[in-house]
């Protein structure tokens, strides 16, 4: 997935059916082997995000939302780093079922996990100090049905669930800094771009990845 907005081809990676099937397989694999599965963009991506939170001295009791949590491994590492108010959402019930089993294995019952579509968030999903996205906006961008409109819904939803002054950290392999600025420019301020190297996504490796930190405008 290394195209640009004008070049995006609709893909199964942008459909719920794809992820439901994928997490059904991941869940079976976990039950058979205990392996949590793939870490999107690799372990380095998790260290990068947590490193930024720690550098900024984000309080450990800050409410943090992982958008498109998948297997929940990012939340596991956040919890191990001392963060106590963690929520993971995914529109695939299989992903939430898998992440719940992983939390049980890791002894982390305090992590909240729920089936939610970020494009249509429930009223209860609000008041977050930090929102994190590793690849979910990329998947939204590949939806075969009106992806441009879905991207607009995504931006509005993230803006709504964040507190004023809250932070949004996004990791993307489809979008450049300038393109993400264009997508999120209304309602968000760019704080910084984080340095990156090699990542792993969808079974492939590369270094064409952008990580930006935005802040919701007050």
C-alpha positions as a LaTeX table, in Angstrom:
\begin{tabular}{lrrr}
\hline
Residue & $x$ (\AA) & $y$ (\AA) & $z$ (\AA) \\
\hline
Unk1 & 0.00 & 0.00 & 0.00 \\
Unk2 & 2.20 & 2.77 & $-1.21$ \\
Unk3 & $-0.10$ & 4.75 & $-3.50$ \\
Unk4 & $-1.24$ & 8.33 & $-3.07$ \\
Unk5 & $-4.78$ & 9.74 & $-2.84$ \\
Unk6 & $-5.16$ & 10.26 & $-6.57$ \\
Unk7 & $-3.83$ & 6.76 & $-7.21$ \\
Unk8 & $-5.76$ & 4.76 & $-4.59$ \\
Unk9 & $-7.36$ & 1.61 & $-5.93$ \\
Unk10 & $-10.36$ & 0.25 & $-4.00$ \\
Unk11 & $-9.24$ & $-2.78$ & $-2.03$ \\
Unk12 & $-10.62$ & $-5.52$ & 0.18 \\
Unk13 & $-8.40$ & $-4.01$ & 2.88 \\
Unk14 & $-10.97$ & $-1.22$ & 3.07 \\
Unk15 & $-13.93$ & $-3.52$ & 3.80 \\
Unk16 & $-15.33$ & $-4.89$ & 7.03 \\
Unk17 & $-15.76$ & $-8.30$ & 5.40 \\
Unk18 & $-12.01$ & $-8.55$ & 4.87 \\
Unk19 & $-11.18$ & $-7.76$ & 8.48 \\
Unk20 & $-13.91$ & $-10.00$ & 9.88 \\
Unk21 & $-12.42$ & $-12.90$ & 7.94 \\
Unk22 & $-8.86$ & $-11.94$ & 8.84 \\
Unk23 & $-9.58$ & $-11.76$ & 12.57 \\
Unk24 & $-11.52$ & $-15.00$ & 12.50 \\
Unk25 & $-8.28$ & $-16.60$ & 11.30 \\
Unk26 & $-6.18$ & $-14.62$ & 13.80 \\
Unk27 & $-8.45$ & $-15.70$ & 16.64 \\
Unk28 & $-8.14$ & $-19.35$ & 15.67 \\
Unk29 & $-4.37$ & $-18.96$ & 15.38 \\
Unk30 & $-4.19$ & $-17.41$ & 18.84 \\
Unk31 & $-6.27$ & $-20.21$ & 20.36 \\
Unk32 & $-4.03$ & $-22.79$ & 18.67 \\
Unk33 & $-0.64$ & $-21.22$ & 19.38 \\
Unk34 & $-1.03$ & $-18.30$ & 21.81 \\
Unk35 & 0.54 & $-15.99$ & 19.21 \\
Unk36 & $-1.06$ & $-12.53$ & 19.23 \\
Unk37 & $-0.35$ & $-12.07$ & 15.52 \\
Unk38 & 1.03 & $-9.23$ & 13.42 \\
Unk39 & 2.01 & $-5.87$ & 14.86 \\
Unk40 & 1.14 & $-3.25$ & 12.27 \\
Unk41 & 4.23 & $-1.23$ & 11.33 \\
Unk42 & 6.32 & $-3.38$ & 13.69 \\
Unk43 & 7.36 & $-3.12$ & 17.32 \\
Unk44 & 9.31 & 0.05 & 16.56 \\
Unk45 & 6.05 & 1.85 & 15.82 \\
Unk46 & 4.82 & 1.11 & 19.34 \\
Unk47 & 8.08 & 2.25 & 20.92 \\
Unk48 & 7.92 & 5.45 & 18.86 \\
Unk49 & 4.40 & 6.31 & 20.02 \\
Unk50 & 4.96 & 5.47 & 23.66 \\
Unk51 & 8.27 & 7.33 & 23.55 \\
Unk52 & 6.48 & 10.46 & 22.39 \\
Unk53 & 3.88 & 10.17 & 25.17 \\
Unk54 & 6.63 & 9.76 & 27.74 \\
Unk55 & 8.72 & 12.60 & 26.34 \\
Unk56 & 5.72 & 14.92 & 26.54 \\
Unk57 & 5.00 & 13.70 & 30.08 \\
Unk58 & 1.44 & 12.78 & 29.19 \\
Unk59 & $-0.09$ & 11.84 & 32.58 \\
Unk60 & $-0.46$ & 8.11 & 33.13 \\
Unk61 & $-4.14$ & 8.52 & 33.95 \\
Unk62 & $-4.91$ & 10.24 & 30.63 \\
Unk63 & $-7.75$ & 8.62 & 28.72 \\
Unk64 & $-6.26$ & 7.08 & 25.56 \\
Unk65 & $-8.22$ & 5.66 & 22.60 \\
Unk66 & $-6.72$ & 3.15 & 20.16 \\
Unk67 & $-8.71$ & 3.47 & 16.91 \\
Unk68 & $-8.92$ & 0.17 & 15.03 \\
Unk69 & $-7.20$ & $-1.70$ & 17.83 \\
Unk70 & $-7.03$ & $-5.06$ & 16.04 \\
Unk71 & $-5.30$ & $-7.51$ & 18.38 \\
Unk72 & $-4.81$ & $-4.81$ & 21.01 \\
Unk73 & $-1.03$ & $-5.21$ & 21.27 \\
Unk74 & $-0.51$ & $-1.42$ & 21.39 \\
Unk75 & $-2.83$ & $-1.27$ & 24.40 \\
Unk76 & $-0.88$ & $-4.07$ & 26.09 \\
Unk77 & 2.34 & $-2.10$ & 25.77 \\
Unk78 & 0.68 & 1.12 & 26.91 \\
Unk79 & $-0.62$ & $-0.68$ & 30.00 \\
Unk80 & 2.82 & $-2.14$ & 30.71 \\
Unk81 & 4.22 & 1.40 & 30.45 \\
Unk82 & 1.91 & 2.51 & 33.25 \\
Unk83 & $-1.06$ & 4.04 & 31.42 \\
Unk84 & $-4.25$ & 3.19 & 33.26 \\
Unk85 & $-7.23$ & 4.54 & 31.29 \\
Unk86 & $-7.12$ & 2.70 & 27.99 \\
Unk87 & $-9.88$ & 2.06 & 25.45 \\
Unk88 & $-9.65$ & 0.08 & 22.22 \\
Unk89 & $-12.28$ & 0.07 & 19.50 \\
Unk90 & $-12.68$ & $-1.89$ & 16.28 \\
Unk91 & $-15.60$ & $-2.38$ & 13.94 \\
Unk92 & $-14.76$ & $-6.07$ & 13.63 \\
Unk93 & $-16.26$ & $-8.16$ & 16.47 \\
Unk94 & $-13.58$ & $-10.76$ & 15.81 \\
Unk95 & $-10.85$ & $-8.23$ & 16.52 \\
Unk96 & $-12.43$ & $-7.28$ & 19.84 \\
Unk97 & $-12.88$ & $-10.94$ & 20.75 \\
Unk98 & $-9.20$ & $-11.56$ & 19.97 \\
Unk99 & $-7.98$ & $-8.50$ & 21.88 \\
Unk100 & $-10.07$ & $-9.48$ & 24.92 \\
Unk101 & $-8.45$ & $-12.91$ & 24.96 \\
Unk102 & $-5.01$ & $-11.31$ & 24.70 \\
Unk103 & $-5.83$ & $-8.97$ & 27.61 \\
Unk104 & $-6.90$ & $-11.98$ & 29.67 \\
Unk105 & $-3.63$ & $-13.71$ & 28.88 \\
Unk106 & $-1.65$ & $-10.59$ & 29.83 \\
Unk107 & $-3.63$ & $-10.04$ & 33.03 \\
Unk108 & $-5.00$ & $-6.66$ & 31.94 \\
Unk109 & $-8.74$ & $-6.71$ & 32.71 \\
Unk110 & $-8.79$ & $-2.93$ & 33.18 \\
Unk111 & $-8.33$ & $-2.26$ & 29.44 \\
Unk112 & $-11.73$ & $-1.43$ & 27.92 \\
Unk113 & $-12.53$ & $-2.97$ & 24.54 \\
Unk114 & $-15.67$ & $-2.44$ & 22.49 \\
Unk115 & $-17.08$ & $-2.91$ & 19.02 \\
Unk116 & $-17.33$ & 0.60 & 17.55 \\
Unk117 & $-17.14$ & 2.04 & 14.06 \\
Unk118 & $-15.13$ & 5.27 & 14.26 \\
Unk119 & $-17.14$ & 6.58 & 11.30 \\
Unk120 & $-20.29$ & 6.39 & 13.44 \\
Unk121 & $-19.11$ & 6.57 & 17.06 \\
Unk122 & $-21.57$ & 6.17 & 19.91 \\
Unk123 & $-22.32$ & 9.12 & 22.19 \\
Unk124 & $-20.40$ & 7.39 & 25.00 \\
Unk125 & $-17.19$ & 7.53 & 22.97 \\
Unk126 & $-15.89$ & 10.96 & 23.98 \\
Unk127 & $-13.57$ & 12.92 & 26.24 \\
Unk128 & $-10.24$ & 11.37 & 25.21 \\
Unk129 & $-6.94$ & 13.09 & 25.90 \\
Unk130 & $-5.13$ & 11.05 & 23.22 \\
Unk131 & $-6.31$ & 9.16 & 20.12 \\
Unk132 & $-3.95$ & 6.85 & 18.24 \\
Unk133 & $-4.31$ & 5.44 & 14.72 \\
Unk134 & $-1.92$ & 2.90 & 13.21 \\
Unk135 & $-3.24$ & 2.10 & 9.74 \\
Unk136 & $-6.98$ & 2.58 & 10.26 \\
Unk137 & $-7.19$ & 5.78 & 8.22 \\
Unk138 & $-5.23$ & 3.94 & 5.52 \\
Unk139 & $-7.88$ & 1.20 & 5.46 \\
Unk140 & $-10.71$ & 3.76 & 5.36 \\
Unk141 & $-8.99$ & 5.33 & 2.35 \\
Unk142 & $-9.20$ & 2.04 & 0.45 \\
Unk143 & $-12.92$ & 1.48 & 0.95 \\
Unk144 & $-14.56$ & 0.67 & $-2.40$ \\
Unk145 & $-17.64$ & 2.75 & $-1.56$ \\
Unk146 & $-17.15$ & 6.53 & $-1.47$ \\
Unk147 & $-13.83$ & 6.57 & 0.36 \\
Unk148 & $-13.54$ & 10.37 & 0.14 \\
Unk149 & $-16.75$ & 10.85 & 2.09 \\
Unk150 & $-15.71$ & 8.23 & 4.63 \\
Unk151 & $-12.42$ & 10.06 & 5.19 \\
Unk152 & $-14.37$ & 13.23 & 5.98 \\
Unk153 & $-16.51$ & 11.31 & 8.47 \\
Unk154 & $-13.34$ & 9.91 & 10.03 \\
Unk155 & $-11.80$ & 13.33 & 10.56 \\
Unk156 & $-15.01$ & 14.69 & 12.08 \\
Unk157 & $-15.34$ & 11.68 & 14.37 \\
Unk158 & $-11.79$ & 11.94 & 15.71 \\
Unk159 & $-12.32$ & 15.64 & 16.31 \\
Unk160 & $-15.53$ & 14.91 & 18.22 \\
Unk161 & $-14.18$ & 12.18 & 20.52 \\
Unk162 & $-11.08$ & 14.21 & 21.52 \\
Unk163 & $-11.06$ & 16.76 & 24.31 \\
Unk164 & $-10.14$ & 20.32 & 23.33 \\
Unk165 & $-6.36$ & 20.42 & 23.20 \\
Unk166 & $-6.19$ & 16.63 & 22.94 \\
Unk167 & $-3.60$ & 14.85 & 20.82 \\
Unk168 & $-4.05$ & 12.70 & 17.72 \\
Unk169 & $-1.16$ & 10.46 & 16.65 \\
Unk170 & $-1.44$ & 8.89 & 13.22 \\
Unk171 & 0.82 & 6.37 & 11.50 \\
Unk172 & 0.24 & 5.95 & 7.76 \\
Unk173 & 1.90 & 4.18 & 4.84 \\
Unk174 & $-0.45$ & 5.70 & 2.26 \\
Unk175 & $-0.25$ & 9.39 & 3.03 \\
Unk176 & 2.54 & 11.95 & 3.02 \\
Unk177 & 2.92 & 14.72 & 5.59 \\
Unk178 & 1.44 & 17.27 & 3.21 \\
Unk179 & $-1.53$ & 15.07 & 2.32 \\
Unk180 & $-2.36$ & 14.34 & 5.94 \\
Unk181 & $-2.12$ & 18.06 & 6.69 \\
Unk182 & $-4.65$ & 18.65 & 3.94 \\
Unk183 & $-7.01$ & 16.00 & 5.32 \\
Unk184 & $-6.78$ & 17.05 & 8.99 \\
Unk185 & $-6.00$ & 20.76 & 8.59 \\
Unk186 & $-9.47$ & 21.87 & 9.66 \\
Unk187 & $-9.82$ & 21.50 & 13.41 \\
Unk188 & $-6.29$ & 20.25 & 14.07 \\
Unk189 & $-2.84$ & 21.79 & 14.44 \\
Unk190 & 0.27 & 19.87 & 13.39 \\
Unk191 & 2.72 & 19.65 & 16.28 \\
Unk192 & 5.46 & 17.50 & 14.79 \\
Unk193 & 6.45 & 14.68 & 12.47 \\
Unk194 & 8.14 & 11.72 & 14.15 \\
Unk195 & 11.16 & 10.07 & 12.50 \\
Unk196 & 10.61 & 6.59 & 11.04 \\
Unk197 & 12.57 & 3.73 & 9.53 \\
Unk198 & 11.47 & 0.24 & 8.45 \\
Unk199 & 7.92 & $-0.99$ & 9.10 \\
Unk200 & 5.91 & $-4.18$ & 8.62 \\
Unk201 & 2.36 & $-3.99$ & 7.29 \\
Unk202 & 0.23 & $-6.65$ & 5.66 \\
Unk203 & 3.16 & $-9.05$ & 5.49 \\
Unk204 & 5.38 & $-6.57$ & 3.61 \\
Unk205 & 8.23 & $-4.37$ & 4.77 \\
Unk206 & 9.28 & $-0.89$ & 3.73 \\
Unk207 & 10.08 & 2.57 & 5.04 \\
Unk208 & 7.46 & 4.65 & 3.25 \\
Unk209 & 5.64 & 5.63 & 6.44 \\
Unk210 & 4.51 & 8.94 & 7.91 \\
Unk211 & 3.87 & 9.57 & 11.62 \\
Unk212 & 2.33 & 12.89 & 12.63 \\
Unk213 & 1.17 & 14.36 & 15.92 \\
Unk214 & $-1.83$ & 16.69 & 15.74 \\
Unk215 & $-3.52$ & 18.69 & 18.47 \\
Unk216 & $-7.22$ & 19.48 & 18.45 \\
Unk217 & $-7.75$ & 23.19 & 18.16 \\
Unk218 & $-9.21$ & 24.80 & 21.29 \\
\hline
\end{tabular}
